[in-house]
């Protein structure tokens, strides 16, 4: 069974592992979608709970995997586990496939002998993360597509329609209103200097992306994501939910609190929240409370969150209260997404109407003036 799983499905076909050896697939840089990881974890949890040996489970999942890079990584993990390597150590060799929280939870399951329960919790955690990500994607898709459409329509009119009217107005010597003069000037500039502004626009986008990867750029954009007027509150709810759910999942799986805080900081997705969590971890390391340093940054952690964490520390029910906070903010996120979607739609329609309508008005104002002059 093992040899068949690693050897591939059909006779004569190269396996993913052989492709990797030949340089066609790089398992170390394999990209795994969250949905693929959710399915893998859920299936592994179900098979182990059914009593199937771990190695056989991994072989089956590697054999049926469609993602070549992920398949290759799983085949290599099968070889390592068969050679006596712990599953957590084997998974840790592929950080692009299995992040720190995944590896540490598996390690905690191996130590406690409850790997099937840990996998169940991990599958639920990943499913909740996938649901949250889908909600954010849903909230962002409509405005992005709308802005692209608005920009495309405006660009088409400025570059192909407005110049035709400019030729007509110039040939007739019509005195143009100020709004029409501005529109003609913008259109003329776009057409005349297209070889300049297109490279400038591309260079600006590339430059911003490169700067965003630097520490100052990351800090600025992470701050902006929390402080933005419309999307800021939504991203803040998502960040708090992720923090609470990740932290609760880790400590419920047996990961020590300091190790859990380090993992939470590394997976926070926001440098400002990560700094606050690292500061809180240092507080805990010195024998003090977790809630106190978090309460010092109320713009990141609202009083309700820090007070519930403080109550959880005192009562010994920190895990349960963290999950309650996460569930509360998940509901808040879902409601915010629905509200944002209903709010953005009329805003985008209004923006499109103002831009396109303004351009049409600027074009037709001189025509109306010409018509009045002819009638007189």
C-alpha positions as CSV (number, residue, x, y, z in Angstrom):
1,X,0.0,0.0,0.0
2,X,2.7,2.4,1.0
3,X,4.8,1.7,-2.1
4,X,1.8,2.1,-4.3
5,X,0.8,5.4,-2.7
6,X,4.3,6.9,-3.2
7,X,4.8,5.3,-6.6
8,X,1.9,7.0,-8.2
9,X,-1.5,6.1,-9.6
10,X,-0.7,4.7,-13.1
11,X,2.2,2.5,-14.2
12,X,4.9,4.4,-16.0
13,X,3.7,7.9,-14.9
14,X,6.2,10.0,-12.9
15,X,5.2,10.6,-9.3
16,X,5.2,14.0,-7.7
17,X,8.3,13.1,-5.7
18,X,10.1,12.1,-9.0
19,X,9.0,15.3,-10.5
20,X,10.5,17.1,-7.6
21,X,13.8,15.3,-7.9
22,X,13.9,16.2,-11.6
23,X,13.3,19.8,-10.7
24,X,9.7,20.1,-12.0
25,X,8.1,20.5,-8.6
26,X,9.5,22.3,-5.6
27,X,7.8,20.9,-2.5
28,X,9.5,23.5,-0.1
29,X,7.9,26.4,-2.0
30,X,4.6,24.7,-2.6
31,X,1.6,27.0,-2.1
32,X,-1.4,25.4,-0.4
33,X,-4.8,27.1,-0.5
34,X,-6.7,27.4,2.8
35,X,-9.6,25.3,1.4
36,X,-7.1,22.5,0.5
37,X,-5.7,22.5,4.0
38,X,-9.2,22.4,5.5
39,X,-10.1,19.4,3.5
40,X,-6.8,17.6,4.2
41,X,-7.1,18.3,8.0
42,X,-10.8,17.2,8.1
43,X,-10.1,14.0,6.2
44,X,-7.1,13.2,8.3
45,X,-9.1,13.8,11.5
46,X,-11.9,11.6,10.3
47,X,-9.7,8.7,9.2
48,X,-7.6,8.7,12.4
49,X,-10.8,8.8,14.5
50,X,-12.0,5.8,12.5
51,X,-8.9,3.8,13.6
52,X,-6.9,4.0,10.4
53,X,-3.1,4.1,11.2
54,X,-1.5,7.5,10.7
55,X,1.0,6.4,8.0
56,X,-1.8,4.8,6.0
57,X,-3.9,8.0,6.3
58,X,-1.1,10.1,5.0
59,X,-0.5,7.7,2.1
60,X,-4.2,7.8,1.1
61,X,-4.3,11.6,1.3
62,X,-1.0,12.0,-0.7
63,X,-2.3,9.7,-3.4
64,X,-5.6,11.6,-3.9
65,X,-4.1,15.2,-3.7
66,X,-4.5,17.3,-6.9
67,X,-2.1,20.1,-6.0
68,X,1.3,18.9,-7.3
69,X,3.4,20.8,-4.8
70,X,1.2,19.8,-1.9
71,X,1.2,16.2,-3.2
72,X,5.0,16.2,-3.4
73,X,5.3,17.5,0.2
74,X,2.9,14.9,1.5
75,X,4.8,12.1,-0.2
76,X,8.0,13.3,1.4
77,X,6.3,13.5,4.7
78,X,5.1,9.9,4.3
79,X,8.8,8.9,3.7
80,X,9.9,10.8,6.8
81,X,7.1,9.4,9.1
82,X,7.9,5.9,7.8
83,X,11.5,6.5,8.8
84,X,10.5,7.3,12.3
85,X,10.2,11.1,12.3
86,X,7.3,12.6,14.3
87,X,4.5,14.0,12.3
88,X,4.9,17.5,13.8
89,X,8.6,17.5,12.9
90,X,7.9,16.3,9.4
91,X,5.2,19.0,8.9
92,X,7.6,21.6,10.3
93,X,9.9,21.0,7.3
94,X,7.2,22.6,5.0
95,X,6.4,26.1,6.5
96,X,4.7,27.1,3.2
97,X,2.2,24.3,3.7
98,X,1.9,24.1,7.5
99,X,2.3,27.2,9.5
100,X,3.5,27.4,13.2
101,X,0.1,27.0,14.7
102,X,-0.6,23.9,12.7
103,X,2.8,22.3,13.7
104,X,2.6,23.2,17.3
105,X,-1.0,21.9,17.7
106,X,0.0,18.6,16.1
107,X,3.0,18.4,18.5
108,X,0.8,19.0,21.5
109,X,-1.5,16.3,20.2
110,X,1.4,13.9,19.9
111,X,2.6,14.6,23.5
112,X,-0.9,14.3,25.0
113,X,-1.9,11.2,22.9
114,X,-5.0,13.0,21.6
115,X,-4.0,13.8,18.1
116,X,-7.5,12.9,16.8
117,X,-9.1,15.5,19.0
118,X,-6.4,18.0,18.2
119,X,-7.0,17.5,14.5
120,X,-10.7,17.9,15.0
121,X,-10.1,21.3,16.8
122,X,-7.6,22.3,14.1
123,X,-10.1,21.4,11.3
124,X,-12.8,23.6,13.1
125,X,-10.3,26.4,13.5
126,X,-9.3,26.3,9.8
127,X,-13.0,26.1,8.7
128,X,-13.8,29.2,10.9
129,X,-10.7,31.0,9.4
130,X,-11.9,30.1,5.9
131,X,-15.4,31.4,6.6
132,X,-14.0,34.6,8.0
133,X,-11.7,35.1,5.0
134,X,-14.6,34.4,2.6
135,X,-16.6,37.2,4.4
136,X,-13.8,39.7,4.0
137,X,-13.4,38.7,0.3
138,X,-17.1,39.2,-0.2
139,X,-16.9,42.6,1.3
140,X,-13.9,43.7,-0.7
141,X,-14.9,42.2,-4.1
142,X,-17.8,44.5,-5.0
143,X,-16.0,47.9,-4.4
144,X,-12.8,46.7,-6.2
145,X,-14.7,45.5,-9.2
146,X,-16.9,48.7,-9.2
147,X,-13.8,50.9,-9.0
148,X,-12.2,49.0,-11.9
149,X,-15.3,49.4,-14.0
150,X,-15.6,53.1,-13.1
151,X,-11.9,53.7,-14.0
152,X,-12.3,51.7,-17.2
153,X,-15.4,53.6,-18.4
154,X,-13.9,57.0,-17.5
155,X,-10.6,56.1,-19.2
156,X,-12.4,55.0,-22.4
157,X,-14.5,58.2,-22.5
158,X,-11.5,60.4,-21.9
159,X,-9.3,58.7,-24.5
160,X,-11.7,57.8,-27.3
161,X,-14.9,59.8,-27.0
162,X,-14.0,63.2,-25.6
163,X,-11.2,63.9,-28.3
164,X,-13.9,63.5,-31.1
165,X,-16.0,66.2,-29.5
166,X,-12.9,68.4,-29.0
167,X,-12.2,68.3,-32.7
168,X,-15.8,69.4,-33.4
169,X,-15.7,72.2,-30.9
170,X,-12.3,73.4,-32.1
171,X,-13.5,73.4,-35.8
172,X,-16.6,75.5,-34.9
173,X,-14.8,77.9,-32.6
174,X,-17.2,77.4,-29.8
175,X,-16.5,79.1,-26.4
176,X,-16.4,76.3,-23.9
177,X,-17.6,76.4,-20.3
178,X,-15.0,76.0,-17.6
179,X,-16.0,72.4,-16.8
180,X,-15.7,71.5,-20.5
181,X,-12.3,73.1,-20.7
182,X,-11.1,71.1,-17.7
183,X,-12.4,67.9,-19.3
184,X,-10.8,68.6,-22.6
185,X,-7.5,69.4,-20.9
186,X,-7.5,66.2,-19.0
187,X,-8.4,64.2,-22.1
188,X,-5.7,65.9,-24.2
189,X,-3.1,65.3,-21.5
190,X,-4.0,61.6,-21.3
191,X,-3.8,61.1,-25.0
192,X,-0.7,63.2,-25.6
193,X,1.4,61.9,-22.7
194,X,0.1,58.3,-22.6
195,X,3.7,57.1,-23.0
196,X,4.6,58.9,-19.8
197,X,1.6,58.4,-17.4
198,X,1.2,54.6,-18.0
199,X,4.8,53.8,-17.0
200,X,4.5,56.3,-14.1
201,X,1.3,54.6,-13.0
202,X,2.8,51.1,-13.2
203,X,5.9,52.3,-11.4
204,X,3.9,53.9,-8.7
205,X,1.9,50.7,-8.1
206,X,5.1,48.6,-8.1
207,X,6.9,51.1,-5.8
208,X,4.0,51.1,-3.3
209,X,3.9,47.3,-3.2
210,X,7.7,47.2,-2.7
211,X,7.5,49.8,0.1
212,X,4.6,48.0,1.7
213,X,7.0,45.0,2.3
214,X,9.5,47.1,4.3
215,X,9.0,47.6,8.0
216,X,7.9,51.3,7.8
217,X,5.5,50.4,4.9
218,X,4.1,47.4,6.7
219,X,3.6,49.5,9.8
220,X,1.8,52.2,7.9
221,X,-0.6,50.0,5.9
222,X,-1.4,47.9,9.0
223,X,-2.2,51.1,10.8
224,X,-4.3,52.3,7.9
225,X,-6.2,49.1,7.7
226,X,-7.4,49.6,11.3
227,X,-7.9,53.4,11.1
228,X,-9.7,53.5,7.7
229,X,-13.1,55.1,8.1
230,X,-15.2,52.4,6.4
231,X,-13.2,49.2,6.4
232,X,-11.2,49.9,9.6
233,X,-13.8,48.8,12.1
234,X,-14.4,45.6,10.0
235,X,-10.6,44.7,9.9
236,X,-10.4,45.4,13.6
237,X,-13.2,43.0,14.4
238,X,-11.5,40.4,12.2
239,X,-8.2,40.9,13.9
240,X,-9.7,40.5,17.4
241,X,-11.6,37.4,16.4
242,X,-8.5,35.8,14.9
243,X,-6.4,36.6,18.0
244,X,-9.0,35.1,20.4
245,X,-9.8,32.1,18.3
246,X,-6.1,31.3,17.6
247,X,-5.1,31.8,21.3
248,X,-8.1,29.7,22.6
249,X,-7.4,26.9,20.1
250,X,-3.7,26.7,21.1
251,X,-4.2,26.7,24.8
252,X,-7.1,24.2,24.6
253,X,-4.7,21.9,22.6
254,X,-2.2,21.9,25.4
255,X,0.3,24.5,24.0
256,X,1.9,26.5,26.9
257,X,0.6,30.0,27.2
258,X,3.9,31.7,26.4
259,X,4.4,29.6,23.3
260,X,0.8,30.2,22.3
261,X,1.3,34.0,22.6
262,X,4.4,33.8,20.4
263,X,2.5,31.9,17.7
264,X,-0.5,34.3,18.0
265,X,1.9,37.2,17.5
266,X,3.5,35.6,14.4
267,X,0.1,34.9,12.9
268,X,-1.7,38.1,13.9
269,X,-1.5,39.6,10.4
270,X,-0.9,43.1,11.8
271,X,2.4,44.4,13.2
272,X,0.7,46.6,15.8
273,X,-1.4,43.8,17.2
274,X,1.7,41.5,17.1
275,X,3.7,44.1,19.2
276,X,0.9,44.3,21.7
277,X,0.8,40.5,22.0
278,X,4.6,40.3,22.4
279,X,4.4,42.9,25.1
280,X,1.7,40.9,26.8
281,X,3.8,37.7,26.6
282,X,6.7,39.5,28.3
283,X,4.2,40.6,31.0
284,X,3.1,36.9,31.5
285,X,6.8,35.8,31.5
286,X,7.4,38.1,34.5
287,X,4.5,36.5,36.4
288,X,1.9,39.3,35.7
289,X,-1.5,39.2,34.0
290,X,-2.2,39.0,30.3
291,X,-5.1,41.5,30.4
292,X,-3.2,44.5,31.9
293,X,-0.8,45.2,28.9
294,X,-3.6,44.6,26.4
295,X,-5.8,47.1,28.3
296,X,-3.1,49.8,27.6
297,X,-3.9,49.7,23.9
298,X,-7.7,50.2,23.8
299,X,-7.6,51.3,20.2
300,X,-6.6,47.6,19.4
301,X,-8.3,45.7,22.2
302,X,-11.6,47.2,23.4
303,X,-12.4,47.2,27.1
304,X,-14.9,44.4,26.8
305,X,-12.2,42.1,25.4
306,X,-9.6,42.9,28.0
307,X,-12.1,42.7,30.9
308,X,-13.3,39.3,29.7
309,X,-9.7,38.1,29.4
310,X,-9.1,39.3,33.0
311,X,-12.1,37.5,34.2
312,X,-11.0,34.3,32.4
313,X,-7.6,34.5,34.0
314,X,-9.1,34.9,37.5
315,X,-11.7,32.1,37.0
316,X,-9.5,29.7,35.1
317,X,-11.9,29.8,32.2
318,X,-9.7,31.8,29.8
319,X,-10.2,29.4,26.9
320,X,-14.0,29.4,27.1
321,X,-14.2,33.2,27.4
322,X,-11.7,33.7,24.5
323,X,-14.0,31.5,22.3
324,X,-17.0,33.5,23.4
325,X,-15.3,36.7,22.4
326,X,-14.3,35.2,19.0
327,X,-17.9,34.0,18.4
328,X,-19.2,37.5,19.3
329,X,-16.8,39.2,16.9
330,X,-17.5,36.6,14.2
331,X,-21.2,37.6,14.4
332,X,-20.2,41.3,14.4
333,X,-18.0,40.7,11.4
334,X,-20.9,39.0,9.5
335,X,-23.3,41.8,10.4
336,X,-20.6,44.4,9.4
337,X,-20.1,42.7,6.0
338,X,-23.8,42.8,5.3
339,X,-24.1,46.4,6.3
340,X,-21.0,47.4,4.3
341,X,-22.2,45.6,1.2
342,X,-25.6,47.4,1.4
343,X,-23.8,50.7,2.0
344,X,-21.1,50.4,-0.7
345,X,-23.6,49.6,-3.5
346,X,-25.4,53.0,-3.5
347,X,-22.1,54.8,-2.9
348,X,-20.4,53.1,-5.9
349,X,-23.5,53.9,-8.1
350,X,-23.4,57.5,-6.9
351,X,-19.6,57.8,-7.7
352,X,-20.2,56.3,-11.2
353,X,-23.1,58.6,-11.7
354,X,-21.1,61.7,-10.7
355,X,-18.1,60.8,-12.9
356,X,-19.9,59.7,-16.0
357,X,-22.7,62.2,-15.6
358,X,-20.2,65.0,-15.1
359,X,-18.4,64.1,-18.2
360,X,-21.6,63.8,-20.3
361,X,-22.7,67.2,-18.9
362,X,-19.4,68.8,-19.8
363,X,-19.7,67.5,-23.3
364,X,-23.3,68.5,-23.9
365,X,-23.2,72.0,-22.3
366,X,-21.5,73.5,-25.4
367,X,-23.9,71.7,-27.6
368,X,-26.8,73.3,-25.7
369,X,-25.2,76.7,-26.0
370,X,-24.8,76.2,-29.8
371,X,-28.5,75.2,-30.1
372,X,-29.6,78.3,-28.2
373,X,-27.4,80.5,-30.5
374,X,-28.9,78.9,-33.6
375,X,-32.5,79.4,-32.4
376,X,-31.8,83.1,-31.8
